[in-house]
Amino acid sequence: MSSQIPRRRVLLRDLSSPRDVISHISPNWFASVMGTGIVANAAATLPLIAPQLHVFASTVWVIATVLLLGLIAASAAHWIAHREVALSHHRHPAMVHFYGAPPLAILTVGAGALLFGPAIMGTDAALTVALVLWSIGTVLGLATAVIVPFLTFTSTSITDQSPFGGWIMPVVPPLVSAAAGAPLIPFLPAGEARLTMLIACYAMFGLSMIATAVILPLIWGRLARHNIGNAAAVPTLWIVLGPLGQSITAAVVLGAVAPYAVSAELADALRFFGFIYGVPTLGFALLWTALAIAMTVHAARRGLPFSLTWWSFTFPVGNMVVALSALAVATGSAVLQVMALLSFVALVGAWVLVAVRTFAGSVIRGTLFLAPAA
C-alpha cells in the first residue's frame, strides 16, 4: 500500500484550518479599507489630473467597498464563533485604540460614494449611501472618541512608555466626519438643517484636534524619554499625519460650503480661517513627515517586521494629499499642486507595497489571521 501524502493548500497554506480565518479578526483589519479608500478619494481631488484618474479611482473605491463589506461579515462571524476573543480586544493595550478604524473605514467609503457613486449607481442612490454611511460612521466615531479614552483612563496597565501613534486613532473619526460632512451640506434642506450640520462639523473638528493636541505631547515625550522603542510600532507614528492632514481639509472645505448655511460676512471669515489654520498646520505636518521618515529608516535598518500596522503608511499620507490638494485649490498655489502630485505618487507606491504584502500574508499564507502580538 502506498501512503497518501496530504496535499498542501494553495491558499491559507500556513493555517491549520480555513476556519481559522475568522478566529482573530481584529479592528485594525479595517485599516486596509481606510488605506485603500483614501487612494481613491485622493486621486479624485488631485489638481490638474483628477479627471484622467477617474477610472482608476472608481475602481479602487469599489475595491475598498468590497473590502469593507467583507470585513463587516468576517467581524460578525468572529463575534459569533469567537466571542471571548472579540471581547478581549478592549483589554489589549494596543488593539483597543484601533476601534477607531471601523468608523474611519465607513466614513472613507462614504466620502467616496459622493465622488464615484453617481456614475455607478446614480446621483440619488449615491447621495443616500453617502448620508447613511456618514451617519453610521459619525455615531460609531463619537462613541470610540469617548469609550476608548475612558478605557485608557481606567486601565491599570498604562505606563509612561505606553503612548504610541495608535492613541490618536479613536479620536480621529469625528474629524473625518467634519471633512466628509462638508460636501453633504449643499444637499440638505436650506435653513436650520444646513446650519446645524455646519455647526456640528466645526464642533467635531474641535473635538478631534484638541484631543490630538493633548495626545501628541504624550507621544513626543515618550519618544524623547524612551527612544523609538519596538520597531513593530514605528509605522503607527505616521498616524499623527492623519488628523493634521484631515484638519486642514476640514477647515478649507467647511469654509468653502459655509455660504450655504451662514451669512456672507461669516462665510468669508470661515474661509479665511481655513487659510490661516491650514498653512501653519501644514508646516508642522511637514516637520512630522520628516521625523517619521527618519524614524522609519532608523527602525528599518534594525529590522521592520511586516504587520497590519504598515497600513499606517497609507491613510495618513492620503490625508496629506487631500489636504495639499484642498489648499492648492483654495490658494491657487502651483507649489502646493506639485507637492500634492508628488505625495500622491508616494501614496500609491506605499499602497501597492502594503497591499501586496497583506495579500501574501493573508490570502496566500494566512499568517496575518493568527493572533496579533502584544
N, C-alpha and C positions, 0 to 999 in steps of 0.2 A: 504494500500500500504506500502510495506517495503522500507525504504530508502536505497539507494545504498551507500556503503562505498567505497570511492575510494581506489584502490589498490596501495600500496606503491611499487615504483620501487625497484628491487633488486640491480641494478647498478645506479650510479649517483643519489643516493637517496636524497641528500641534494640540488640538483639543481631544480629550478622551471621548467625547460625545458631542455631536452637533447641538444637543440641547443645552450645552454649557454656554452657548452664545448669549443667553439672557440671564445667566447666573450672576453677573456683576455689571449690569448696565447702570452706570452712574451718571449723575447730572452733567459731568464735564464732557460727555459724549456730544452734547448739544453745541459745544464749541465748534464742531465740524460744520454744523448748519450755519452758525454765525460767520465763520471764515469763508464759507462758500457763497453765502448770500451777499456779503459785503463786496465781493469781487464783482458781482452783477451790478449792485447799486452804484459802486464807484465808477464802473465803466459807463453807466448811463448819465453820470453827472460830469464827466470829463469835459473840459472846454476844448473846443475845436474839432475833436474827433469822436464825440459821443455818438452821432448818427451812424458812423461807419462801424461802430462796435455793437449795434443794437441786436443783431442776430446772436452774436457771441454772448452778450449779456443776458438775453432772454433765455438762452439755453442753460446758462449757469444758474439762473434763477429757478428754472424748472428742476434742475438737479437738487438745488437747496430745498425746494418744496417737497420733493420726493424723500429726501433725507429726513426732513422734519416729520413727515407722516410716518416714515419707517421707525424713527426713534421714539415717537409717541406710542406706537403699537408695541415696540420692544420694551419700553419702560412700563407699560401697563401689564405686559406678560411677566416682567420681572417682579412687579409688586404682587402679582397673584401667586407666582410659583416660588418666589424667594423673598417673602415678606420681611423676614428677620434681617436679611442683608440690606434690603431697602431702608428699613427703619434705622439701621446703624449709620447711615451716611451722615446724619446730622450730628453724630458724635465724633466723626473723623475730623482731626484737627485741620486738614486742608480741604477735604471734599465738601464740607459744609458750605464753604464760600462759593462753590460752583453751582449752588442752587440758583444763582443769578443767570446761569447760562440758558435754561429753558425759556424764560421770558424774553431774553435777548434774542434767542433764535426765532421765536414767534414774531417779535417786533421787526426783525430784519426781513423776514419773508413777507410780512405785511406791508412794509415800506416798498418792497419790490413789486407787490401786487398793483400798486398805483402806477408804477413805472412801466411794467411789462404786461400787466393783466388786460388792459383794453384791447390790445392786438390779439390776445389769445382767447379771452372769454367774453369780450365786450365791455363797454365802459361801465354799465350799471352793475354787472356781476363783479368786476374788478373793484369798484368802489365799495361794494358790500363786503367783499373778502377783506379789503384793507381795513375797513372800520371794525369788523368783527375781530380780526387778529390784533389790531391796535388795542381794542378794549380788553381782550383776554390778556395780552402781554402786559398792559399797563396795570391791571389788577394784580397779576402774579408778581410783577416787578415791585409794586408798592409793598406787597406782602413780604418779599425777600428783603427789602430795604429795612424792614422793621424786625422781622423774625431772626434773620441771621446775626445782625449785631447783638440782639438780645441774647442769643445762644452764646455768642462770644463773651459778652459781659458777665454771664452767669457760669461760665466754664471755670473749672479749677485747674485746667491743664495749660492755660495761656502763660507764656513766659516772655521775657524781654526779647527772645530770639524768634518768637512766633510770627510777627508780621511779615508778610510776603505779598507779592503783587496781586495774588488772588483775593486779598482782603477787599480790594476795590470792586470786585465782580458783583456782589449783591446790591451795591448802591448805584450802579451804572444804569440799570433798566429804566428808571424814571427819566433819566437824561435822554435816552434813546426815544422814549415816549414823547418827550418835548420836541425833539427834532422831527420825528415821524408824524407828530400831530399837526405840525405847521401846514403841510400840504393839504390836510383834510379840512382846514378852516374854510376855504372858499366854497366847499361843497355843503357846508352846514347852513341851516336857515339864518338869514340875516338877523342881526339884533343880539339878543341875550345869548343864544346858543354859541355864536362865534366869539363873543366877548368872554364867555365862561371858559371856552376851550383855550383861548389865548392866555387868560389868567392862569388856568391850570397848568399849561405848558411852561410858563415862566416860573410857577411855583415848583414844578418838578425839576426844572433847570437848577433852581437854587438848592433844592433838596440834595441833588446828586453832587453839585460842585462844592457845597460847603462840607458835605460828608467826605468828599475826596480830599479837600483841603485839610481835614482833620487826620485822615488816614495816611496821606503821603509823608508827613514828617515822621510817622512811626516807621515807615519802610526805609526812609532815608537814614534815620537814626540807627535802625538795626544794621543796615549796610555799613555805616560808619564804625559802629562798635564791634560788630561780629563778622565783618567781611562778607563776601558774596554768599558763602555757605554752600549748601547742597546744589550741585550742578543741575540736578533734575528740576529744580525750582527756578533756575535762571530765566527760562523763557517767559515766566509769568511777570518778570519785570517790565516786559513790553506792554502789559495790560494798562499801565499808567497812561500810555498814549491814547487809550480808548476814551476816557472821559475828557481828556484835553481836546482831542480832535472833535469829539461829538459835541462838546460845549460850544466850540467855535461855530460849527454848523448850525446848532440850535439858535445861537444868538443872531446869526446872519439871516437864517430863513424865517425866524419869527418876526424879525424886523421887516422882512420883505412882505409878509402877509398881514402885518399889523393894520394897513389901511382898510382891510375888510372888516375890522372889528372895532377900531377906535378912531378918534378924530385925527385929522391930517397933522395937527401940531404934535400930538402924542406919537403918531406913527413915525414922524420924522425923527423924534427923539429916540425911539426904539431902533430905528435903522442906524442912527449914529452910535448907539450903544453897541450894536453888532460889530462896528468897526473898531471902536476904542477898546472893546473886550477882546475881539478876535485876534488882532495883530500882536498885542503883548503876550497873549496866551500862546500864540504860535511860536514866539521867541522861546518860551520855556519848553514847549513841546520839542523844538529842535535841539535844545540842550539835553533833554532827557533821551532823545533819539541817539545822540552821540554817546551818551553814557551807556545806554542799553546795548548799542553795537559793541562798545569796548568791553563791557562785562560779558557779553555773549561770546566774543572771540576769546577772551581770557578763560572762560569756562570750557570752550570747545577744545582748547589746547590740552586741557586735563582730561577731556572725555565728556561729551554731552549726550547722554543716553536718550534715545527717542522715546517719547511718550505722548499722550494726548495734550500735554502742556505746550507742545510745539505749535498747536493752533493759535497760541498767543502771538505768533509771528504774523498772523493774517488779519484778524478782525481789528486790532488796534491800528495797524498800518492802513487798513482800508478806511478807517475813520479819519485818519490824517489826509488821505487822498481826497475824500469828500470835503473835508474842511478847507483844504487848499483850493479845490475847485470852487467852493462857495465864495471864498474870499476873492478869488480871481475874477469871478463874475461881478461881485459887488464893487470891486475897485478898478477893474479893467487892467490889472497888472499883468504884463507879459511874463515877468519873472515868476509870479505865482502860477501861471499857466504851465510853464516849463517844469516847475517843481512838482506840480500835480501829475504831469505826464511821467516824469522820472519815478515818482513814488508809485505810480500805478504799475510800471514795469517791474519794480521790486516786489510789489504785492503779488502780481501774477506769478513771478518766479517762486516766491515763498509758498504760495498756494499750491502750485504744481508739485513742489518738493514734498510738502506735508501731506497732500492728498495721496500721492503715490506711496509714501511710507505708511500712511494709515491703511490704505487698501491692502498692502502687503502684510501688515501686522494684524489685520482683522479678517478680511475675506480669504486671503491665501493661507496664512499661518494660524490665525486665531488667537495669538498670544495677547492681543490687546483686550480680549474678552475675559482674561483672567483677573483675579483680584488685584486692585491697584496697590502699589507700595505705600506704606505710611509716609 
